[in-house]
Amino acid sequence: MMGGPFAGTLFNRGAAASQRDANCQGIIREMAGSQTAGSEVTDEMLAERMRLRGDTEAYAALIDRYRVRLLALARRMLGGSSEEAEDVVHEALVAAYHRRQTYRSGEVFRPWLYRITINRCVDRLRVKSRRPSSISLDDQPEATAASAGPLDSLLAQERERQLQQAVEGLPPKYRAIFLLRHLDDMSYEEIARATEIPLGTVKTHLFRARAQLREALQGYLEP
């Protein structure tokens, strides 16, 4: 079991989600501040400390590096719900710490963490009922609005909504592979490790996902 202030922010579910996140991020920043000289420390070095000693400071640094990207992935996987993404990522981060012994020394850390998160997303997709989703544009609306006029911004938001709906229409495995490639810029090899799918199958799934998206977005891709 973990102790100290870190456990009280990441593992206790009594406080409101927003307060929990604020507390967690504050503690992470304090921890990171004490390691400024270790900015060159790799994910794998931190993961090894976490695995061998249950080092919560090392794990806090890893969370600080990946939490925002995991939230973006989970939002896309789950249909744009920020609240649901927060819950799933929280569960995944807790599970990753408790399963730290499954991390193999020398293994690339990112696919290992993403595998746990993707599995949590897929589990949630299996059990939740089908319903129209509220599309969140939290990923990039401000940049769009700042760089374009009102009409261009509106059209960009409509394309974003259509893309999200098309991504939601993909089977979960296709969806995960597509997002890991295009949202997180993972290599095929990293995707294979993150999804536990053979490399050749990853490429086939990605090809089919792109084809399905092209068909779904045909009216929006044509001039």
N, C-alpha and C positions, 0 to 999 in steps of 0.2 A: 504493500500500500504506500502511496505517496503521502508526504506530509508537508507542512509549511504553507506559506501563502499561495504557492503555485497550485497546490491541490485545491485550495478553497475557491480558486477562480475557474479552473478548467473542469473540475470533476464534480463540484456541487451544483445541483440543478435547481436549488430553491430560489435564487435571485432571478430578477427579470433578465431576459437575454441581453438587452442593451447594456445594462449595468455589468453583467458578467463579462461581456466583451471589453468594456472600458477598463474594468479592473485588470483583466488578463493582459491587455495591451500595455497598460501602465507598468505592470510587473515585468513583462517581457523587455520593455525599454530599459528599465532599471538594470536588468540582468545583462542586456546587450551593452549598456554603458560601461559595465565593469570589464568588458572583453574587447574594448575598442582596438587593442593591439592585435587581436586575433581575427581581424577582418578577412585574412587569407585562409582561415580555417574552413575546410571543405565540409559539405554535407555528410560525407562518409565518416570523417573524423568525429563529428558531433554525434552521428548515429551510433558509432562504436562506443562512445562514452555512455550514451543512453542505454545501449544493450548490455554492456558489461557491468555498469555501476548503477543503473537506474537514474542517471544524472538528469535532474529536472531542469537545470540551467541549460544544458546542452539541448534538451528537447524544446525548451522555450525558444531558443535561438532558431531551431528548425521551424517551429510554428510561425515565428515572425517572418521567415523567408517565404513560406508557402501558403499561409492561410488565405490571403487575398485571391491567389490564383485558384485555390481549391474551391472557394466560394463562387467564383465566376464559372468554373466547370460545373459545380453542382446546380447552379441556377439554370444553366443551359440544359443539363440533363433532366431536370425536374420541371421544366416548363416555365421558368422565369420567376418562380416564387422565392423571394429573398428570405422570408421567414423559414420556409421549409429547407432551403439550402443551409441556413445557419444551423438548424437542428441536425441535419445529416452530417455536415462537416464537424460539428461538435462531437457527434457520436463516433465518427471516423478517427478523430484525433485521440479520443479517449481509448478506442479500441487499439489504435496503433501503439500507444504506450504500453497497454497491457499485453500486447502481442510482440513486444520488442525483441523477444528471444527468437522470433521467426526471421528477423533480419540477419542475413548472413554476412560475416565479415568480408569486406571488399566488394560487396554488392553495391551497385549504383542505388543511391537512396531514393531518388525521385520516383522511379517506377514502383518501388515497394510501397511508398506512401500513397501514390495515386491508385494502386491496385485496391487498397483497403477502402479508399474513398469511393471509387467506382462501384465496388461491390455493395457498399451501403446505398448508393444511388439506385442501383438495379433492384436491390431488395425493396426499396421504397416504391419504385415504379410497379413492382409486382403486386403490392398490396393496396395501393391507393386506387380509388375509383376514377374512372374516366370523367373528366369535367373540363369545361372551357378554362384555360389558364389565363391569368393576368400577366401580360408580357412586361417584364422589367427591362428598361433601357438603361439601367444603371451603369452598364459597362462603358458606354461612350457617348452619351447624349450631349455633354457640355462641349466637347471638342467639335461636334457636328454643328451645334448651334452657333458657336463662335466663328466658325469658318465659312458659314453659308447664310444666305438670306432666308426669310421665313418660308418661302415656297420650297426651296431646296432642302431646308431642314425638315419640313413636313414630309416631303417625298422620301428622304433618307430614313425617317422614322417608320414610314409605311413599309419600306423595303426591309427594315430591321424586323418589323412584326411578321412579315411574310416569311423571312428567313427562319425566325424562331419557330413559327408554326410548321414549316417544312422540316426542320430538325426534329421537332417533337414527333413527326410522322415516321421517323426512322425507327427500326427495331433497336432496342437498347444497346446491343453489341455494336451495330453500325454507328449509332449515335456516339457512343463512347470513343470509338476509333476516330471518327470524323473530328470530334472536338479536341481530342488529344493531338491530332495532327495540325489542325488549323487554328485552334485557340491557344494551345500550349506549345506548339511548334516542336513536338517530340519527333525523334527519328523513328523509323519503322521498328528498329530493334528495341527501343525504349517502350514503344506501344505494345510490342509482343510481350515484353516482361510485365508491363502494367496490367495487361488484360489476360495474361496466361493463355494466349492464343498463338499458334505457330505463325512464323513470319510470313509464309506464303498466304495463309488465310487472312492475315491482317491486310495485306495488299489487295486481296480479292474483296474483302468486306469494304475497304475504303473506296475501291473502284465502283462497287455497287451503290454505296452510300452517295457518292458524287452523282452517279447516273440518276438515282431516285430524286435527289435534290434538283438536278437540272430539269427533270420532268415536272416537278412540283412548282418550280419557279420560272417555267418557260415564258409566261406572259410578262414577267418582270425583268427577265434578262434580255429580251429582244428590245431593240431601240424603238 
